[in-house]
């Protein structure tokens, strides 16, 4: 098992690469969710402004 984790002496590079990739994927998901939330709030404000222009 430890030899498999060491990957023939390249384990640090390989597992480090996996860790960095996983980190970037997690950050990307978080950023997409935040961008979507921000966009939905912005669209809601635009709709309310448009409705107030039409009724006012």
C-alpha distance matrix in Angstrom:
0.0 3.8 5.4 5.1 6.3 8.6 9.9 11.7 13.4 14.5 12.1 15.0 17.4 15.5 14.4 17.9 19.5 18.1 19.2 22.6 23.1 22.4 24.7 27.4 27.2 27.7 30.5 32.1 32.2 33.8 36.3 37.3 37.9 40.0 42.0 42.7 43.9 46.1 47.5 48.4 50.2 52.0 53.1 54.3 56.4 57.8 58.8 60.4 62.3 63.5 64.6 66.6 68.3 69.3 70.7 72.1
3.8 0.0 3.8 5.3 5.0 6.0 8.5 10.0 10.8 12.3 9.9 12.4 15.3 14.1 13.0 16.1 18.2 17.3 18.1 21.4 22.4 22.0 23.9 26.7 27.0 27.4 29.9 31.8 32.3 33.5 35.9 37.2 38.0 39.8 41.7 42.8 44.0 45.9 47.5 48.6 50.1 51.9 53.2 54.4 56.3 57.8 59.0 60.6 62.3 63.6 64.9 66.7 68.3 69.6 70.9 72.2
5.4 3.8 0.0 3.8 5.4 4.9 6.1 6.7 8.5 10.4 9.0 12.2 14.4 13.2 13.2 16.3 18.0 17.5 19.0 21.8 22.6 22.8 24.9 27.3 27.6 28.6 31.0 32.5 33.3 34.8 36.9 38.1 39.2 41.0 42.7 43.9 45.3 47.1 48.5 49.7 51.5 53.0 54.3 55.7 57.6 58.9 60.1 61.9 63.5 64.7 66.1 68.0 69.4 70.7 72.2 73.5
5.1 5.3 3.8 0.0 3.8 5.4 5.1 7.5 9.7 10.2 8.3 11.8 13.5 11.4 11.3 14.8 15.9 14.9 16.8 19.8 20.0 20.0 22.6 24.8 24.8 25.8 28.5 29.8 30.3 32.2 34.3 35.2 36.3 38.4 39.9 40.9 42.4 44.4 45.6 46.8 48.7 50.2 51.3 52.8 54.8 56.0 57.1 59.0 60.7 61.7 63.0 65.1 66.5 67.6 69.2 70.6
6.3 5.0 5.4 3.8 0.0 3.8 5.4 8.4 9.1 9.0 6.0 8.9 11.1 9.4 8.4 11.7 13.4 12.5 13.7 16.9 17.6 17.5 19.6 22.1 22.4 23.2 25.7 27.3 27.9 29.4 31.6 32.8 33.9 35.7 37.4 38.5 39.9 41.7 43.2 44.4 46.1 47.7 48.9 50.4 52.2 53.6 54.8 56.5 58.2 59.3 60.7 62.6 64.1 65.4 66.8 68.1
8.6 6.0 4.9 5.4 3.8 0.0 3.8 5.5 5.4 6.3 4.3 7.3 9.7 9.0 9.0 11.7 13.6 13.7 14.9 17.5 18.7 19.2 21.0 23.3 24.1 25.1 27.1 28.8 29.9 31.3 33.2 34.6 35.9 37.5 39.0 40.5 41.9 43.5 44.9 46.4 48.0 49.4 50.8 52.4 54.1 55.3 56.8 58.5 59.9 61.2 62.8 64.5 65.9 67.3 68.9 70.0
9.9 8.5 6.1 5.1 5.4 3.8 0.0 3.8 5.5 5.3 4.7 8.4 9.3 7.9 9.2 12.1 12.9 13.1 15.2 17.5 18.0 18.9 21.2 22.9 23.5 25.0 27.2 28.3 29.5 31.3 33.0 34.1 35.7 37.4 38.7 40.0 41.8 43.3 44.5 46.0 47.9 49.1 50.3 52.1 53.9 54.9 56.3 58.3 59.6 60.7 62.3 64.2 65.5 66.7 68.5 69.7
11.7 10.0 6.7 7.5 8.4 5.5 3.8 0.0 3.8 5.6 7.0 10.1 10.9 10.5 12.3 14.6 15.5 16.3 18.4 20.3 21.0 22.3 24.3 25.9 26.8 28.4 30.3 31.5 32.9 34.7 36.1 37.4 39.1 40.7 41.9 43.3 45.1 46.5 47.7 49.4 51.2 52.3 53.6 55.4 57.1 58.1 59.6 61.6 62.8 63.9 65.6 67.5 68.6 70.0 71.8 73.0
13.4 10.8 8.5 9.7 9.1 5.4 5.5 3.8 0.0 3.8 5.7 7.6 8.8 9.7 11.3 12.8 14.3 15.7 17.2 18.8 20.2 21.6 23.1 24.8 26.1 27.6 29.1 30.6 32.3 33.7 35.0 36.6 38.3 39.6 40.9 42.6 44.3 45.4 46.8 48.7 50.2 51.3 52.8 54.6 56.1 57.1 58.8 60.7 61.8 63.0 64.9 66.6 67.7 69.2 71.0 72.0
14.5 12.3 10.4 10.2 9.0 6.3 5.3 5.6 3.8 0.0 3.8 5.6 5.5 6.2 8.5 9.9 10.8 12.4 14.2 15.5 16.7 18.4 20.0 21.4 22.7 24.4 25.9 27.1 28.9 30.5 31.7 33.2 35.1 36.4 37.5 39.2 41.0 42.1 43.3 45.3 46.9 47.8 49.3 51.3 52.7 53.7 55.4 57.3 58.4 59.5 61.4 63.2 64.2 65.7 67.6 68.6
12.1 9.9 9.0 8.3 6.0 4.3 4.7 7.0 5.7 3.8 0.0 3.8 5.5 5.0 5.7 7.9 9.6 10.3 11.7 13.8 15.0 16.1 17.7 19.7 20.8 22.1 23.8 25.4 26.8 28.2 29.8 31.3 32.9 34.3 35.7 37.3 38.9 40.2 41.6 43.3 44.9 46.0 47.5 49.3 50.8 52.0 53.5 55.4 56.6 57.8 59.6 61.3 62.5 64.0 65.7 66.8
15.0 12.4 12.2 11.8 8.9 7.3 8.4 10.1 7.6 5.6 3.8 0.0 3.8 5.6 5.4 5.6 8.3 9.9 10.2 11.8 13.9 15.1 16.0 18.0 19.7 20.7 22.0 23.9 25.6 26.7 28.0 29.9 31.5 32.5 34.0 35.9 37.3 38.4 40.0 41.8 43.2 44.3 46.0 47.7 49.1 50.3 52.1 53.7 54.8 56.2 58.1 59.6 60.8 62.5 64.1 65.0
17.4 15.3 14.4 13.5 11.1 9.7 9.3 10.9 8.8 5.5 5.5 3.8 0.0 3.8 5.7 5.1 6.0 8.7 9.8 10.4 12.1 14.1 15.1 16.4 18.2 19.9 20.9 22.3 24.4 25.7 26.7 28.4 30.4 31.4 32.5 34.4 36.2 37.1 38.4 40.5 42.0 42.8 44.4 46.4 47.7 48.7 50.5 52.4 53.3 54.6 56.6 58.2 59.2 60.8 62.7 63.5
15.5 14.1 13.2 11.4 9.4 9.0 7.9 10.5 9.7 6.2 5.0 5.6 3.8 0.0 3.8 5.4 5.1 6.3 8.7 10.0 10.6 12.4 14.3 15.5 16.6 18.5 20.1 21.1 22.9 24.6 25.8 27.1 29.0 30.5 31.5 33.1 35.0 36.2 37.4 39.2 41.0 41.9 43.3 45.2 46.8 47.7 49.3 51.3 52.5 53.5 55.4 57.2 58.3 59.7 61.5 62.6
14.4 13.0 13.2 11.3 8.4 9.0 9.2 12.3 11.3 8.5 5.7 5.4 5.7 3.8 0.0 3.8 5.3 5.0 6.1 8.6 9.8 10.4 12.1 14.2 15.2 16.4 18.2 19.8 21.1 22.6 24.2 25.7 27.2 28.6 30.1 31.6 33.2 34.6 36.0 37.6 39.2 40.4 41.9 43.6 45.2 46.4 47.9 49.7 51.0 52.2 53.9 55.6 56.9 58.4 60.0 61.1
17.9 16.1 16.3 14.8 11.7 11.7 12.1 14.6 12.8 9.9 7.9 5.6 5.1 5.4 3.8 0.0 3.8 5.4 5.0 6.2 8.5 9.8 10.4 12.3 14.2 15.3 16.4 18.2 20.1 21.1 22.4 24.3 26.0 27.0 28.3 30.3 31.7 32.8 34.3 36.2 37.6 38.6 40.3 42.1 43.5 44.6 46.4 48.1 49.2 50.6 52.4 54.0 55.2 56.8 58.5 59.4
19.5 18.2 18.0 15.9 13.4 13.6 12.9 15.5 14.3 10.8 9.6 8.3 6.0 5.1 5.3 3.8 0.0 3.8 5.4 5.2 6.1 8.5 9.8 10.6 12.2 14.2 15.3 16.4 18.5 20.1 21.0 22.5 24.5 25.8 26.7 28.6 30.4 31.4 32.6 34.6 36.3 37.1 38.6 40.6 42.0 42.9 44.7 46.6 47.6 48.8 50.7 52.4 53.4 55.0 56.9 57.8
18.1 17.3 17.5 14.9 12.5 13.7 13.1 16.3 15.7 12.4 10.3 9.9 8.7 6.3 5.0 5.4 3.8 0.0 3.8 5.6 5.1 6.1 8.5 10.0 10.5 12.2 14.2 15.3 16.6 18.4 19.9 21.1 22.8 24.4 25.6 27.1 28.8 30.3 31.4 33.1 34.9 36.0 37.3 39.1 40.8 41.9 43.3 45.3 46.6 47.7 49.4 51.2 52.4 53.8 55.5 56.7
19.2 18.1 19.0 16.8 13.7 14.9 15.2 18.4 17.2 14.2 11.7 10.2 9.8 8.7 6.1 5.0 5.4 3.8 0.0 3.8 5.5 5.1 6.1 8.7 9.9 10.5 12.2 14.2 15.5 16.6 18.3 20.0 21.4 22.6 24.2 25.9 27.2 28.6 30.2 31.8 33.3 34.5 36.1 37.7 39.2 40.5 42.1 43.8 45.1 46.5 48.1 49.7 51.1 52.6 54.2 55.2
22.6 21.4 21.8 19.8 16.9 17.5 17.5 20.3 18.8 15.5 13.8 11.8 10.4 10.0 8.6 6.2 5.2 5.6 3.8 0.0 3.8 5.5 5.0 6.2 8.6 9.9 10.5 12.2 14.4 15.4 16.3 18.3 20.1 21.0 22.2 24.3 25.8 26.7 28.2 30.2 31.6 32.5 34.3 36.1 37.4 38.5 40.3 42.1 43.1 44.5 46.4 47.9 49.0 50.7 52.4 53.3
23.1 22.4 22.6 20.0 17.6 18.7 18.0 21.0 20.2 16.7 15.0 13.9 12.1 10.6 9.8 8.5 6.1 5.1 5.5 3.8 0.0 3.8 5.4 5.2 6.2 8.7 9.9 10.5 12.5 14.4 15.3 16.5 18.6 20.0 20.9 22.6 24.5 25.7 26.7 28.6 30.4 31.3 32.7 34.6 36.2 37.1 38.7 40.7 41.8 42.9 44.8 46.6 47.6 49.1 50.9 52.0
22.4 22.0 22.8 20.0 17.5 19.2 18.9 22.3 21.6 18.4 16.1 15.1 14.1 12.4 10.4 9.8 8.5 6.1 5.1 5.5 3.8 0.0 3.8 5.5 5.1 6.2 8.6 9.8 10.8 12.5 14.3 15.4 16.8 18.5 20.0 21.3 22.9 24.5 25.8 27.3 29.0 30.3 31.6 33.3 35.0 36.2 37.6 39.4 40.8 42.0 43.6 45.4 46.7 48.1 49.7 50.9
24.7 23.9 24.9 22.6 19.6 21.0 21.2 24.3 23.1 20.0 17.7 16.0 15.1 14.3 12.1 10.4 9.8 8.5 6.1 5.0 5.4 3.8 0.0 3.8 5.4 5.2 6.2 8.6 10.1 10.7 12.3 14.3 15.6 16.6 18.3 20.1 21.3 22.5 24.2 25.9 27.3 28.5 30.2 31.8 33.2 34.6 36.2 37.8 39.1 40.5 42.2 43.7 45.1 46.7 48.2 49.2
27.4 26.7 27.3 24.8 22.1 23.3 22.9 25.9 24.8 21.4 19.7 18.0 16.4 15.5 14.2 12.3 10.6 10.0 8.7 6.2 5.2 5.5 3.8 0.0 3.8 5.5 5.0 6.0 8.7 9.8 10.3 12.1 14.3 15.2 16.1 18.1 19.9 20.8 22.1 24.1 25.7 26.5 28.1 30.0 31.4 32.4 34.2 36.0 37.1 38.3 40.2 41.8 42.9 44.5 46.3 47.2
27.2 27.0 27.6 24.8 22.4 24.1 23.5 26.8 26.1 22.7 20.8 19.7 18.2 16.6 15.2 14.2 12.2 10.5 9.9 8.6 6.2 5.1 5.4 3.8 0.0 3.8 5.5 5.1 6.4 8.7 9.9 10.6 12.5 14.4 15.3 16.6 18.6 20.0 21.0 22.6 24.6 25.7 26.8 28.7 30.5 31.4 32.8 34.8 36.2 37.2 38.9 40.8 42.0 43.3 45.0 46.2
27.7 27.4 28.6 25.8 23.2 25.1 25.0 28.4 27.6 24.4 22.1 20.7 19.9 18.5 16.4 15.3 14.2 12.2 10.5 9.9 8.7 6.2 5.2 5.5 3.8 0.0 3.8 5.4 5.3 6.3 8.7 10.0 10.9 12.5 14.4 15.6 16.8 18.5 20.1 21.4 23.0 24.5 25.9 27.3 29.1 30.4 31.8 33.4 35.0 36.3 37.7 39.5 41.0 42.4 43.8 45.0
30.5 29.9 31.0 28.5 25.7 27.1 27.2 30.3 29.1 25.9 23.8 22.0 20.9 20.1 18.2 16.4 15.3 14.2 12.2 10.5 9.9 8.6 6.2 5.0 5.5 3.8 0.0 3.8 5.5 5.1 6.1 8.6 10.0 10.5 12.2 14.2 15.4 16.4 18.2 20.0 21.2 22.4 24.2 25.7 27.1 28.4 30.2 31.7 32.9 34.4 36.1 37.6 38.9 40.6 42.2 43.0
32.1 31.8 32.5 29.8 27.3 28.8 28.3 31.5 30.6 27.1 25.4 23.9 22.3 21.1 19.8 18.2 16.4 15.3 14.2 12.2 10.5 9.8 8.6 6.0 5.1 5.4 3.8 0.0 3.8 5.4 5.1 6.1 8.6 9.9 10.4 12.2 14.2 15.2 16.2 18.2 20.0 20.8 22.2 24.2 25.7 26.6 28.3 30.2 31.4 32.5 34.3 36.1 37.2 38.7 40.4 41.5
32.2 32.3 33.3 30.3 27.9 29.9 29.5 32.9 32.3 28.9 26.8 25.6 24.4 22.9 21.1 20.1 18.5 16.6 15.5 14.4 12.5 10.8 10.1 8.7 6.4 5.3 5.5 3.8 0.0 3.8 5.5 5.1 6.2 8.6 9.9 10.6 12.4 14.3 15.3 16.5 18.5 19.9 21.0 22.6 24.5 25.7 26.9 28.7 30.3 31.4 32.9 34.8 36.2 37.4 39.0 40.3
33.8 33.5 34.8 32.2 29.4 31.3 31.3 34.7 33.7 30.5 28.2 26.7 25.7 24.6 22.6 21.1 20.1 18.4 16.6 15.4 14.4 12.5 10.7 9.8 8.7 6.3 5.1 5.4 3.8 0.0 3.8 5.5 5.2 6.2 8.6 10.0 10.7 12.3 14.2 15.5 16.7 18.4 20.0 21.2 22.8 24.4 25.9 27.3 28.8 30.3 31.7 33.3 34.9 36.4 37.7 38.8
36.3 35.9 36.9 34.3 31.6 33.2 33.0 36.1 35.0 31.7 29.8 28.0 26.7 25.8 24.2 22.4 21.0 19.9 18.3 16.3 15.3 14.3 12.3 10.3 9.9 8.7 6.1 5.1 5.5 3.8 0.0 3.8 5.4 5.1 6.0 8.5 9.8 10.4 12.1 14.1 15.3 16.3 18.1 19.8 21.1 22.3 24.1 25.8 26.9 28.3 30.1 31.6 32.8 34.5 36.1 37.0
37.3 37.2 38.1 35.2 32.8 34.6 34.1 37.4 36.6 33.2 31.3 29.9 28.4 27.1 25.7 24.3 22.5 21.1 20.0 18.3 16.5 15.4 14.3 12.1 10.6 10.0 8.6 6.1 5.1 5.5 3.8 0.0 3.8 5.5 5.1 6.1 8.6 9.8 10.4 12.2 14.2 15.2 16.2 18.2 20.0 20.8 22.2 24.3 25.6 26.6 28.3 30.2 31.4 32.7 34.4 35.6
37.9 38.0 39.2 36.3 33.9 35.9 35.7 39.1 38.3 35.1 32.9 31.5 30.4 29.0 27.2 26.0 24.5 22.8 21.4 20.1 18.6 16.8 15.6 14.3 12.5 10.9 10.0 8.6 6.2 5.2 5.4 3.8 0.0 3.8 5.5 5.2 6.2 8.6 9.9 10.6 12.4 14.2 15.3 16.5 18.5 20.0 21.0 22.7 24.4 25.7 26.9 28.7 30.4 31.6 33.0 34.3
40.0 39.8 41.0 38.4 35.7 37.5 37.4 40.7 39.6 36.4 34.3 32.5 31.4 30.5 28.6 27.0 25.8 24.4 22.6 21.0 20.0 18.5 16.6 15.2 14.4 12.5 10.5 9.9 8.6 6.2 5.1 5.5 3.8 0.0 3.8 5.4 5.1 6.1 8.6 9.9 10.7 12.2 14.2 15.4 16.7 18.4 20.0 21.3 22.7 24.3 25.8 27.2 28.8 30.4 31.8 32.7
42.0 41.7 42.7 39.9 37.4 39.0 38.7 41.9 40.9 37.5 35.7 34.0 32.5 31.5 30.1 28.3 26.7 25.6 24.2 22.2 20.9 20.0 18.3 16.1 15.3 14.4 12.2 10.4 9.9 8.6 6.0 5.1 5.5 3.8 0.0 3.8 5.5 5.1 6.1 8.6 9.9 10.4 12.1 14.1 15.3 16.3 18.2 20.0 21.0 22.3 24.2 25.7 26.9 28.5 30.2 31.1
42.7 42.8 43.9 40.9 38.5 40.5 40.0 43.3 42.6 39.2 37.3 35.9 34.4 33.1 31.6 30.3 28.6 27.1 25.9 24.3 22.6 21.3 20.1 18.1 16.6 15.6 14.2 12.2 10.6 10.0 8.5 6.1 5.2 5.4 3.8 0.0 3.8 5.4 5.1 6.1 8.6 9.8 10.4 12.2 14.2 15.2 16.3 18.3 19.8 20.8 22.3 24.3 25.6 26.8 28.5 29.8
43.9 44.0 45.3 42.4 39.9 41.9 41.8 45.1 44.3 41.0 38.9 37.3 36.2 35.0 33.2 31.7 30.4 28.8 27.2 25.8 24.5 22.9 21.3 19.9 18.6 16.8 15.4 14.2 12.4 10.7 9.8 8.6 6.2 5.1 5.5 3.8 0.0 3.8 5.5 5.2 6.3 8.6 9.9 10.6 12.5 14.3 15.4 16.7 18.5 20.0 21.1 22.7 24.5 25.9 27.1 28.3
46.1 45.9 47.1 44.4 41.7 43.5 43.3 46.5 45.4 42.1 40.2 38.4 37.1 36.2 34.6 32.8 31.4 30.3 28.6 26.7 25.7 24.5 22.5 20.8 20.0 18.5 16.4 15.2 14.3 12.3 10.4 9.8 8.6 6.1 5.1 5.4 3.8 0.0 3.8 5.5 5.2 6.2 8.6 9.9 10.7 12.4 14.3 15.5 16.6 18.4 20.0 21.2 22.7 24.5 25.9 26.7
47.5 47.5 48.5 45.6 43.2 44.9 44.5 47.7 46.8 43.3 41.6 40.0 38.4 37.4 36.0 34.3 32.6 31.4 30.2 28.2 26.7 25.8 24.2 22.1 21.0 20.1 18.2 16.2 15.3 14.2 12.1 10.4 9.9 8.6 6.1 5.1 5.5 3.8 0.0 3.8 5.4 5.0 6.1 8.5 9.8 10.4 12.2 14.2 15.2 16.3 18.2 19.9 21.0 22.5 24.3 25.3
48.4 48.6 49.7 46.8 44.4 46.4 46.0 49.4 48.7 45.3 43.3 41.8 40.5 39.2 37.6 36.2 34.6 33.1 31.8 30.2 28.6 27.3 25.9 24.1 22.6 21.4 20.0 18.2 16.5 15.5 14.1 12.2 10.6 9.9 8.6 6.1 5.2 5.5 3.8 0.0 3.8 5.4 5.1 6.1 8.7 9.8 10.5 12.3 14.2 15.2 16.4 18.3 19.9 21.1 22.5 23.9
50.2 50.1 51.5 48.7 46.1 48.0 47.9 51.2 50.2 46.9 44.9 43.2 42.0 41.0 39.2 37.6 36.3 34.9 33.3 31.6 30.4 29.0 27.3 25.7 24.6 23.0 21.2 20.0 18.5 16.7 15.3 14.2 12.4 10.7 9.9 8.6 6.3 5.2 5.4 3.8 0.0 3.8 5.5 5.0 6.3 8.7 9.9 10.6 12.4 14.2 15.3 16.6 18.5 20.1 21.2 22.1
52.0 51.9 53.0 50.2 47.7 49.4 49.1 52.3 51.3 47.8 46.0 44.3 42.8 41.9 40.4 38.6 37.1 36.0 34.5 32.5 31.3 30.3 28.5 26.5 25.7 24.5 22.4 20.8 19.9 18.4 16.3 15.2 14.2 12.2 10.4 9.8 8.6 6.2 5.0 5.4 3.8 0.0 3.8 5.4 5.1 6.2 8.7 10.0 10.6 12.3 14.3 15.4 16.6 18.5 20.1 20.8
53.1 53.2 54.3 51.3 48.9 50.8 50.3 53.6 52.8 49.3 47.5 46.0 44.4 43.3 41.9 40.3 38.6 37.3 36.1 34.3 32.7 31.6 30.2 28.1 26.8 25.9 24.2 22.2 21.0 20.0 18.1 16.2 15.3 14.2 12.1 10.4 9.9 8.6 6.1 5.1 5.5 3.8 0.0 3.8 5.4 5.0 6.1 8.6 9.8 10.4 12.2 14.2 15.3 16.5 18.3 19.6
54.3 54.4 55.7 52.8 50.4 52.4 52.1 55.4 54.6 51.3 49.3 47.7 46.4 45.2 43.6 42.1 40.6 39.1 37.7 36.1 34.6 33.3 31.8 30.0 28.7 27.3 25.7 24.2 22.6 21.2 19.8 18.2 16.5 15.4 14.1 12.2 10.6 9.9 8.5 6.1 5.0 5.4 3.8 0.0 3.8 5.4 5.1 6.2 8.6 9.9 10.5 12.3 14.3 15.4 16.5 17.9
56.4 56.3 57.6 54.8 52.2 54.1 53.9 57.1 56.1 52.7 50.8 49.1 47.7 46.8 45.2 43.5 42.0 40.8 39.2 37.4 36.2 35.0 33.2 31.4 30.5 29.1 27.1 25.7 24.5 22.8 21.1 20.0 18.5 16.7 15.3 14.2 12.5 10.7 9.8 8.7 6.3 5.1 5.4 3.8 0.0 3.8 5.5 5.1 6.1 8.6 9.8 10.6 12.3 14.3 15.4 16.0
57.8 57.8 58.9 56.0 53.6 55.3 54.9 58.1 57.1 53.7 52.0 50.3 48.7 47.7 46.4 44.6 42.9 41.9 40.5 38.5 37.1 36.2 34.6 32.4 31.4 30.4 28.4 26.6 25.7 24.4 22.3 20.8 20.0 18.4 16.3 15.2 14.3 12.4 10.4 9.8 8.7 6.2 5.0 5.4 3.8 0.0 3.8 5.5 5.1 6.1 8.6 9.9 10.6 12.4 14.3 15.0
58.8 59.0 60.1 57.1 54.8 56.8 56.3 59.6 58.8 55.4 53.5 52.1 50.5 49.3 47.9 46.4 44.7 43.3 42.1 40.3 38.7 37.6 36.2 34.2 32.8 31.8 30.2 28.3 26.9 25.9 24.1 22.2 21.0 20.0 18.2 16.3 15.4 14.3 12.2 10.5 9.9 8.7 6.1 5.1 5.5 3.8 0.0 3.8 5.4 5.0 6.1 8.6 9.9 10.6 12.3 13.9
60.4 60.6 61.9 59.0 56.5 58.5 58.3 61.6 60.7 57.3 55.4 53.7 52.4 51.3 49.7 48.1 46.6 45.3 43.8 42.1 40.7 39.4 37.8 36.0 34.8 33.4 31.7 30.2 28.7 27.3 25.8 24.3 22.7 21.3 20.0 18.3 16.7 15.5 14.2 12.3 10.6 10.0 8.6 6.2 5.1 5.5 3.8 0.0 3.8 5.4 5.0 6.1 8.6 9.9 10.5 11.7
62.3 62.3 63.5 60.7 58.2 59.9 59.6 62.8 61.8 58.4 56.6 54.8 53.3 52.5 51.0 49.2 47.6 46.6 45.1 43.1 41.8 40.8 39.1 37.1 36.2 35.0 32.9 31.4 30.3 28.8 26.9 25.6 24.4 22.7 21.0 19.8 18.5 16.6 15.2 14.2 12.4 10.6 9.8 8.6 6.1 5.1 5.4 3.8 0.0 3.8 5.5 5.2 6.2 8.7 10.0 10.2
63.5 63.6 64.7 61.7 59.3 61.2 60.7 63.9 63.0 59.5 57.8 56.2 54.6 53.5 52.2 50.6 48.8 47.7 46.5 44.5 42.9 42.0 40.5 38.3 37.2 36.3 34.4 32.5 31.4 30.3 28.3 26.6 25.7 24.3 22.3 20.8 20.0 18.4 16.3 15.2 14.2 12.3 10.4 9.9 8.6 6.1 5.0 5.4 3.8 0.0 3.8 5.5 5.1 6.3 8.7 9.8
64.6 64.9 66.1 63.0 60.7 62.8 62.3 65.6 64.9 61.4 59.6 58.1 56.6 55.4 53.9 52.4 50.7 49.4 48.1 46.4 44.8 43.6 42.2 40.2 38.9 37.7 36.1 34.3 32.9 31.7 30.1 28.3 26.9 25.8 24.2 22.3 21.1 20.0 18.2 16.4 15.3 14.3 12.2 10.5 9.8 8.6 6.1 5.0 5.5 3.8 0.0 3.8 5.4 5.2 6.2 8.3
66.6 66.7 68.0 65.1 62.6 64.5 64.2 67.5 66.6 63.2 61.3 59.6 58.2 57.2 55.6 54.0 52.4 51.2 49.7 47.9 46.6 45.4 43.7 41.8 40.8 39.5 37.6 36.1 34.8 33.3 31.6 30.2 28.7 27.2 25.7 24.3 22.7 21.2 19.9 18.3 16.6 15.4 14.2 12.3 10.6 9.9 8.6 6.1 5.2 5.5 3.8 0.0 3.8 5.5 5.2 5.6
68.3 68.3 69.4 66.5 64.1 65.9 65.5 68.6 67.7 64.2 62.5 60.8 59.2 58.3 56.9 55.2 53.4 52.4 51.1 49.0 47.6 46.7 45.1 42.9 42.0 41.0 38.9 37.2 36.2 34.9 32.8 31.4 30.4 28.8 26.9 25.6 24.5 22.7 21.0 19.9 18.5 16.6 15.3 14.3 12.3 10.6 9.9 8.6 6.2 5.1 5.4 3.8 0.0 3.8 5.6 5.1
69.3 69.6 70.7 67.6 65.4 67.3 66.7 70.0 69.2 65.7 64.0 62.5 60.8 59.7 58.4 56.8 55.0 53.8 52.6 50.7 49.1 48.1 46.7 44.5 43.3 42.4 40.6 38.7 37.4 36.4 34.5 32.7 31.6 30.4 28.5 26.8 25.9 24.5 22.5 21.1 20.1 18.5 16.5 15.4 14.3 12.4 10.6 9.9 8.7 6.3 5.2 5.5 3.8 0.0 3.8 5.6
70.7 70.9 72.2 69.2 66.8 68.9 68.5 71.8 71.0 67.6 65.7 64.1 62.7 61.5 60.0 58.5 56.9 55.5 54.2 52.4 50.9 49.7 48.2 46.3 45.0 43.8 42.2 40.4 39.0 37.7 36.1 34.4 33.0 31.8 30.2 28.5 27.1 25.9 24.3 22.5 21.2 20.1 18.3 16.5 15.4 14.3 12.3 10.5 10.0 8.7 6.2 5.2 5.6 3.8 0.0 3.8
72.1 72.2 73.5 70.6 68.1 70.0 69.7 73.0 72.0 68.6 66.8 65.0 63.5 62.6 61.1 59.4 57.8 56.7 55.2 53.3 52.0 50.9 49.2 47.2 46.2 45.0 43.0 41.5 40.3 38.8 37.0 35.6 34.3 32.7 31.1 29.8 28.3 26.7 25.3 23.9 22.1 20.8 19.6 17.9 16.0 15.0 13.9 11.7 10.2 9.8 8.3 5.6 5.1 5.6 3.8 0.0
